[in-house]
Amino acid sequence: MTKGTVFALGWLSGLITVAFTMWLTAIIVRFL
């Protein structure tokens, strides 16, 4: 694995984490 691949995977997983957190927050707010 090259440095570029590691960077891309890290960036992608970070993006997915942010998207999931926002989605989860929207659901929680809707139920409150």
N, C-alpha and C positions, 0 to 999 in steps of 0.2 A: 504493500500500500504506500502510495506517495503522500507527501505532505498535503498536496492539493486535495486528495481524496479524503484524508482525515478532516481537513478544514471544511469541506463540503458536507460531510456526514454530520459534523458537529453543528454546523449552521442549520442544517435541515432539521435535526432533532430539536434544536432550540426553537425553531419556528413552529414545529408541531406542538411542543410543550406550551408555547404562548397561545396558540390557537385553541388548544384543549382547555387551558385555564380560562380563557375568555368565554368559551362555550359553556363550561361548568358554571361560571359566575352568572351568565345569563339565565341559566336554568334555576339556580338558587334564588336569584332576584325575583324571578317569575313566581316562585312558590311562597315568597315572604309576604 
